[in-house]
Amino acid sequence: MEDTIGKSESPFDKQTFRITFKSKDYQVVLLKTDLKKNQTEISVLLDGVVQKMVKKDKKWFFEHGKDEDLANDIWRAISLRYRIFT
């Protein structure tokens, strides 16, 4: 019997990032598979909760209005990893 676990996953699936923000560690899982420089929305799993991040006026925000600086730090980590500079 062949082992099929992980064969259908793309390289971006379950890409995990660790962010330290205001002396607190966060685990962020990238849920979006097609990243582009002009991206305006992205979904991430932030400490077990799915969050939608939205770009407005060159700044990133959580859709529900959580900490703007945390959203920008998350995008910075993602953009540095995949060389998507904005």
Rosetta constraint file for C-alpha pairs under 8 A:
AtomPair CA 9 CA 13 HARMONIC 5.94 0.50
AtomPair CA 10 CA 33 HARMONIC 7.76 0.50
AtomPair CA 11 CA 15 HARMONIC 7.70 0.50
AtomPair CA 12 CA 30 HARMONIC 7.17 0.50
AtomPair CA 12 CA 31 HARMONIC 7.66 0.50
AtomPair CA 12 CA 32 HARMONIC 7.42 0.50
AtomPair CA 12 CA 33 HARMONIC 5.54 0.50
AtomPair CA 13 CA 30 HARMONIC 7.04 0.50
AtomPair CA 13 CA 31 HARMONIC 6.45 0.50
AtomPair CA 13 CA 32 HARMONIC 7.75 0.50
AtomPair CA 13 CA 33 HARMONIC 6.77 0.50
AtomPair CA 14 CA 29 HARMONIC 5.68 0.50
AtomPair CA 14 CA 30 HARMONIC 5.95 0.50
AtomPair CA 14 CA 31 HARMONIC 6.54 0.50
AtomPair CA 15 CA 29 HARMONIC 5.51 0.50
AtomPair CA 15 CA 30 HARMONIC 5.25 0.50
AtomPair CA 15 CA 31 HARMONIC 7.70 0.50
AtomPair CA 16 CA 27 HARMONIC 6.91 0.50
AtomPair CA 16 CA 28 HARMONIC 5.65 0.50
AtomPair CA 16 CA 29 HARMONIC 4.40 0.50
AtomPair CA 16 CA 30 HARMONIC 6.34 0.50
AtomPair CA 17 CA 27 HARMONIC 5.92 0.50
AtomPair CA 17 CA 28 HARMONIC 5.03 0.50
AtomPair CA 17 CA 29 HARMONIC 6.21 0.50
AtomPair CA 17 CA 30 HARMONIC 7.78 0.50
AtomPair CA 17 CA 77 HARMONIC 7.47 0.50
AtomPair CA 17 CA 78 HARMONIC 7.85 0.50
AtomPair CA 18 CA 25 HARMONIC 6.93 0.50
AtomPair CA 18 CA 26 HARMONIC 5.76 0.50
AtomPair CA 18 CA 27 HARMONIC 4.81 0.50
AtomPair CA 18 CA 28 HARMONIC 6.16 0.50
AtomPair CA 19 CA 25 HARMONIC 5.74 0.50
AtomPair CA 19 CA 26 HARMONIC 5.09 0.50
AtomPair CA 19 CA 27 HARMONIC 6.42 0.50
AtomPair CA 19 CA 28 HARMONIC 7.34 0.50
AtomPair CA 19 CA 73 HARMONIC 7.58 0.50
AtomPair CA 19 CA 74 HARMONIC 6.94 0.50
AtomPair CA 19 CA 77 HARMONIC 7.83 0.50
AtomPair CA 20 CA 24 HARMONIC 5.44 0.50
AtomPair CA 20 CA 25 HARMONIC 4.42 0.50
AtomPair CA 20 CA 26 HARMONIC 6.15 0.50
AtomPair CA 21 CA 25 HARMONIC 6.42 0.50
AtomPair CA 21 CA 26 HARMONIC 7.52 0.50
AtomPair CA 21 CA 70 HARMONIC 6.67 0.50
AtomPair CA 21 CA 73 HARMONIC 7.90 0.50
AtomPair CA 26 CA 46 HARMONIC 7.05 0.50
AtomPair CA 26 CA 47 HARMONIC 6.25 0.50
AtomPair CA 27 CA 46 HARMONIC 6.06 0.50
AtomPair CA 27 CA 47 HARMONIC 5.43 0.50
AtomPair CA 28 CA 44 HARMONIC 6.42 0.50
AtomPair CA 28 CA 45 HARMONIC 5.52 0.50
AtomPair CA 28 CA 46 HARMONIC 4.71 0.50
AtomPair CA 28 CA 47 HARMONIC 6.45 0.50
AtomPair CA 28 CA 74 HARMONIC 7.73 0.50
AtomPair CA 29 CA 44 HARMONIC 5.53 0.50
AtomPair CA 29 CA 45 HARMONIC 4.86 0.50
AtomPair CA 29 CA 46 HARMONIC 6.62 0.50
AtomPair CA 30 CA 43 HARMONIC 6.87 0.50
AtomPair CA 30 CA 44 HARMONIC 4.85 0.50
AtomPair CA 30 CA 45 HARMONIC 6.58 0.50
AtomPair CA 31 CA 42 HARMONIC 7.74 0.50
AtomPair CA 31 CA 43 HARMONIC 5.52 0.50
AtomPair CA 31 CA 44 HARMONIC 5.18 0.50
AtomPair CA 31 CA 45 HARMONIC 6.90 0.50
AtomPair CA 32 CA 42 HARMONIC 6.13 0.50
AtomPair CA 32 CA 43 HARMONIC 5.89 0.50
AtomPair CA 32 CA 44 HARMONIC 7.32 0.50
AtomPair CA 35 CA 39 HARMONIC 6.69 0.50
AtomPair CA 36 CA 84 HARMONIC 6.82 0.50
AtomPair CA 37 CA 84 HARMONIC 5.27 0.50
AtomPair CA 37 CA 85 HARMONIC 6.55 0.50
AtomPair CA 37 CA 86 HARMONIC 6.27 0.50
AtomPair CA 38 CA 86 HARMONIC 7.71 0.50
AtomPair CA 39 CA 55 HARMONIC 7.75 0.50
AtomPair CA 40 CA 54 HARMONIC 5.64 0.50
AtomPair CA 40 CA 55 HARMONIC 4.78 0.50
AtomPair CA 40 CA 56 HARMONIC 7.59 0.50
AtomPair CA 41 CA 52 HARMONIC 6.97 0.50
AtomPair CA 41 CA 53 HARMONIC 5.61 0.50
AtomPair CA 41 CA 54 HARMONIC 4.58 0.50
AtomPair CA 41 CA 55 HARMONIC 6.32 0.50
AtomPair CA 42 CA 52 HARMONIC 5.82 0.50
AtomPair CA 42 CA 53 HARMONIC 5.26 0.50
AtomPair CA 42 CA 54 HARMONIC 6.70 0.50
AtomPair CA 43 CA 50 HARMONIC 6.87 0.50
AtomPair CA 43 CA 51 HARMONIC 5.74 0.50
AtomPair CA 43 CA 52 HARMONIC 4.50 0.50
AtomPair CA 43 CA 53 HARMONIC 6.15 0.50
AtomPair CA 44 CA 50 HARMONIC 5.73 0.50
AtomPair CA 44 CA 51 HARMONIC 5.37 0.50
AtomPair CA 44 CA 52 HARMONIC 6.42 0.50
AtomPair CA 44 CA 53 HARMONIC 7.63 0.50
AtomPair CA 45 CA 49 HARMONIC 5.31 0.50
AtomPair CA 45 CA 50 HARMONIC 4.34 0.50
AtomPair CA 45 CA 51 HARMONIC 5.97 0.50
AtomPair CA 46 CA 50 HARMONIC 6.17 0.50
AtomPair CA 46 CA 51 HARMONIC 6.47 0.50
AtomPair CA 51 CA 62 HARMONIC 6.88 0.50
AtomPair CA 51 CA 63 HARMONIC 7.47 0.50
AtomPair CA 52 CA 62 HARMONIC 5.92 0.50
AtomPair CA 52 CA 63 HARMONIC 5.60 0.50
AtomPair CA 53 CA 60 HARMONIC 6.46 0.50
AtomPair CA 53 CA 61 HARMONIC 5.52 0.50
AtomPair CA 53 CA 62 HARMONIC 4.46 0.50
AtomPair CA 53 CA 63 HARMONIC 5.69 0.50
AtomPair CA 53 CA 71 HARMONIC 6.89 0.50
AtomPair CA 54 CA 60 HARMONIC 5.61 0.50
AtomPair CA 54 CA 61 HARMONIC 5.33 0.50
AtomPair CA 54 CA 62 HARMONIC 6.13 0.50
AtomPair CA 54 CA 63 HARMONIC 6.12 0.50
AtomPair CA 55 CA 59 HARMONIC 5.49 0.50
AtomPair CA 55 CA 60 HARMONIC 4.38 0.50
AtomPair CA 55 CA 61 HARMONIC 6.25 0.50
AtomPair CA 56 CA 60 HARMONIC 6.32 0.50
AtomPair CA 56 CA 61 HARMONIC 7.43 0.50
AtomPair CA 59 CA 68 HARMONIC 7.88 0.50
AtomPair CA 59 CA 72 HARMONIC 6.72 0.50
AtomPair CA 60 CA 68 HARMONIC 6.41 0.50
AtomPair CA 60 CA 71 HARMONIC 5.56 0.50
AtomPair CA 60 CA 72 HARMONIC 5.20 0.50
AtomPair CA 60 CA 75 HARMONIC 7.38 0.50
AtomPair CA 61 CA 65 HARMONIC 6.55 0.50
AtomPair CA 61 CA 66 HARMONIC 7.23 0.50
AtomPair CA 61 CA 67 HARMONIC 7.29 0.50
AtomPair CA 61 CA 68 HARMONIC 4.94 0.50
AtomPair CA 61 CA 71 HARMONIC 5.55 0.50
AtomPair CA 61 CA 72 HARMONIC 7.27 0.50
AtomPair CA 62 CA 66 HARMONIC 5.51 0.50
AtomPair CA 62 CA 67 HARMONIC 7.20 0.50
AtomPair CA 62 CA 68 HARMONIC 6.81 0.50
AtomPair CA 62 CA 71 HARMONIC 6.30 0.50
AtomPair CA 67 CA 71 HARMONIC 6.63 0.50
AtomPair CA 68 CA 72 HARMONIC 6.33 0.50
AtomPair CA 69 CA 73 HARMONIC 6.21 0.50
AtomPair CA 70 CA 74 HARMONIC 6.20 0.50
AtomPair CA 71 CA 75 HARMONIC 6.30 0.50
AtomPair CA 72 CA 76 HARMONIC 6.06 0.50
AtomPair CA 73 CA 77 HARMONIC 6.29 0.50
AtomPair CA 74 CA 78 HARMONIC 6.37 0.50
AtomPair CA 75 CA 79 HARMONIC 5.93 0.50
AtomPair CA 76 CA 80 HARMONIC 6.03 0.50
AtomPair CA 77 CA 81 HARMONIC 6.22 0.50
AtomPair CA 78 CA 82 HARMONIC 6.32 0.50
AtomPair CA 78 CA 84 HARMONIC 7.94 0.50
AtomPair CA 79 CA 83 HARMONIC 5.39 0.50
AtomPair CA 79 CA 84 HARMONIC 4.53 0.50
AtomPair CA 79 CA 85 HARMONIC 5.92 0.50
AtomPair CA 80 CA 84 HARMONIC 6.51 0.50
AtomPair CA 80 CA 85 HARMONIC 7.13 0.50
